[in-house]
Amino acid sequence: MAFHPHMQSWTQGLEVVGDLRLKIFDGAIADLWDVNCLPFAHGEYVSHAPRLVVVMGQTGNGQMEILADPSDRLAADERCNRLAFIPAGYKVWSRIENLNQLSHLDVHFDTRSISSKLGDDFDPSIVDVPRLSFTDDRLLALARLVADECGAQTPLHDLYGDSLICALFIAFAGIQPKQICHKGHLSAHHLRKAIEFLEDNYDEPVRLAELASLTGLSPAYFCHVFKLTTGMPPHRWQMRVRVNRSKHLLENPDRSLSSIAAETGFSDQAHFTRVFRKFTGTTPAAWRMSRIG
């Protein structure tokens, strides 16, 4: 069966310029888009395949944000980042502000094909972890070469493009040679450093790269072994820390839910309520009532 990402999208304020430039590789489908951006352009997207989104160029002083929740905002230092990785079936929203034109590359990975090439080196959990705002010079360089193939009137041999896709995925996943690849779980020392960092910075956005730098692992591989060791990815661990901290504050009936949300690092009360319910099965207000009446 031929690979197809089955991308579903809804956009407003975006106008495609020229023809879509699409290239089918062994391991991915890549498409290169140029769009004109009206004020407050936005969209909603979900795909059946994991994909890497790369901002190739833009005109204007603004940015495109890719978000897990349409009410969220990126931290100021994340808005200049040009890469996002979105797992299969993971709905995201885009928000584009102060841009006139935007060029972006979408690489939809065929995990079945990539798995057959990498064998035991392919870890399926790598493509289950969203990274909605990051930058990596090596990935950007590879993405530019992939984009060139999408737009080329006379593309090079298929092996060239297929190798680029494989290299792009390996670089993203941080796959290392077996003889130097870290095995198994995080050591007690590295786990303690990562958890202490998450707990000390529970109310701030924590980048995966920051955590990985504490252990010397690549961000993707660190996320994998952290989940193996703890049973959850780092972001979920941090959310659990926030929820636990909020429970202590909820025991004070004089504290408003909005102030507790702000103190524990949530973007707003709605975000606080949504995450709290995921961990406890109830809302902060109902949890408070059950505790203090």
N, C-alpha and C positions, 0 to 999 in steps of 0.2 A: 504494500500500500504506500502511495506517495505521501511524503510528509506535508502537512498543512497546519499552520499555527491557529487557524480559526479565530482570528482577531476580531473582536467586537469593540466598536468605539462610537462615541457621540461627542461632537465638538460644536463650539459656538465661537464665532469671531476669528476663524482660521480659513484662509483661502489658499488652496494648493496652486503653486506657480509651476507651469510646465507639466511635463509628464512624470509620473512615478518611475524612478529608476530602480529596478528590481533584479536581483541575481540569485539564482538557485545554486547552492553549493551542496556538496556531500557533507552534511552536518549542520546546515542552517539555511534559512532564507533571509537575505538581507535586503532591505529597501531603504532608499534614500529619498527624503522629502524636502522640498523647499516650500515654505508657506509665508504668505503675508499675514500679519497679526494686527487685528483690530484691538482697540482698548478693551481690557478686561477679558481677553480671550481665555477660554478654558475648555476642558474636556474630561471625559470619563472613559476608561479603557480596561479591557480584560482580554487575556489571550489564553489559549489552551497549551501554549508552549512557553517556557522561560525565555526571557529576552533581555538583551542589553540595549539600552537607549543611550546614544552618544550625541551631544550637541556639537555639530561640526562647525557652525558659524552662526553669527547673528549680527543684526544692525540695531542699534539703540543702546541705551544705558541700563536696561532692565535685565530680567532673567526669566527662565522657565523653571517653575518648581514642580516636582512630581511628588505627590503626597498620598499617604495611606488613608487620609481622612480629609474631605474637602474643607473642613474648618481649621485644619492645622496650618502652621507656618514653619518654614525652615529657619534654623538659627542663622544669624547674619553671616557667619563664616562658612556656611554651607551653600549659600546661594550662588556663589561663583563656580561651584563644582559642575562638571560637565558629563558625568556618568551616572547611570542608575541601572540597577539590576532588579528585575521584577519576576518573581516566581510564576509558574503556571497557575492560572486560576485566581491570581491575586489582583483584586480590583484596585486601581489607582486613579487619581485625579490629577490633572495638570492645571496650572494657573500661570498665565503669561502676562507680565506687566512691563510696560515701557519698552517694548520691542516692536520694530517695524517689520523685520523679516527674520526668519529662523530656518536653519538647515539642520536636519537631524537624521541620524542613521539608526534604524532598528534592526537588530540581529536576533532572529528567532531561532533558538537552538533546537536541533533535533537530537534529543538526549539518547534515543535508541541508537542512532548512528554513531554518536560520540562515544557512547558506552562500548560499542563493539570495537572501536579503535583503541580505547584506553584500557579495556579489560578490567583487571582488579584495581587499577589506579583510579577508576571512575567511582566517586562516592556520590550516590544519589542525593544525600542530604545537602550537598553543596548548593544545589539549585532550588532548595526549599527556603532559603534565607534571603529576605529582601534587603537590598542596600540602595536606598532611594536617593542618596546624594553623596558621591565620592569622586575622587579624581585619582588618576594613575597615568603617568606619562607613557609607560610602556603600552598600556591598553589603548591610549589615544593614538599612539603611533600606528599600532596594528589596525585600529578602526579606520584611520585615514587610508591605509592601503586597501582595506575591504571596500571603502566608499569609492575609491578610484576604479575598482573592478566593476562596481555597480554602474558607474557612468561611462565606462570605456566603450567606444564604438568597436574596437577590436580587442577584446579581453585576452589575457594570456591563457596558457594551457590550464585545463581544469585542475591539475595537480597543484598549481600555484595558489589558486583561490581556496581550494579545499585545505591546503596546508595552513593558509592564513587563518581560517576558521578554527582549526585545531589548535593553532598557537594562541589565538585569542582566548579560547576557552581555558587552556592550560594556564595561561598567565592570570586570568581572572580567578580561577580556582586555586592557584598557588600550588599546583601539583609538582612535587619534587621527586627526584630519583629515589627509588626504594632504599638505596644504601644510606641516604642521608635524611630520609623522611622520618619525622617524629612518629613513634608508634603509640597506639593505645590512648590512654587518658592523660590529662594534664597531671604533672607532678603535684604533690601536696604543696610545695613551695610556690609554684606558679599559680595554682588554683587559689591559694590564700592571697597572693598579690592581686589577682584579678577581682576577687570578691571584695577585698578591702577597698580597692579603687572604686568599684560600683557602689559600695555602701557610703564611702566618703563623698562621692559625687552624685548621690541618688537624685538630687533635685536639678541636675544639669544634663543637657544632652551629652551623652558619652559616645564617642566615635569608636567603631570597631577597630580601627587602626591604632587608636590609643591603647586599647586593651591588649591587642596583639603585640604591640611593641614591648610590653612588660614581659613577654615570654620568648620573643625572638621568632615567633611563627608568622606566617602570612595571615592577613585578616580572615580569608576564607577558611583556611585550615584551622586557625584558632577557634573560629565559631563552631566548626565541626567537632573538635575535641572537647570544647567546653560543654557542648550539648551532650556528648557521650558521657562526660564525667558527672554532670549535674542533672541531666534529664531535661534541660531546657536551654534555649539559646540565650546569649548575654542580655539582649534587650528585654526578654521576658523576665529574666532574673532581676533586672533593675526595676521593672514594673512591680514585681512582687515586693521588693524592698520599699518602694514608694507606698504601696498599699498597706504594708505593715506599719510604716511610720504614721500613715494617716489614721490608723486605728487608735493610736495613742491620743492623737489630737481630737478625734471624734468623741472621746470620753469626756471632753470639756464641753458642756452644753452651750457655753457662751461663744464658742467659735463657729463662725459661719462656714458653710460648705465651700463657698467660693474662696475664702481666705485659706482654708486647709488645702484646697486644690493648688493654689498659687505657691504655698509654702513647701509642698511636696513635689513640685516640678511639673504638674500637669498644665496643659495649655489653657484650660478653662474648666468650669464645673462639669460641663457635659463630658469632656474627655475623662475627668476624674471618675464620674459615675459609670461610664462605659467600661473602663479598665477594672474598677472596683468590683463591678458585677461579674466580670469574667473570672476573677479569682475567688470570689466569695459566694456567688450565686444570688446576691441581693444588692440593693443600693446602699450608699453610705447613710442616707437618712433612715432607712429601715434597720440597718445594722446598729445605728446609734440608739434608736428606739428600743431595740431588743436588749441593749446593754444598760441604758439609764432610765428607760421608761418615759 
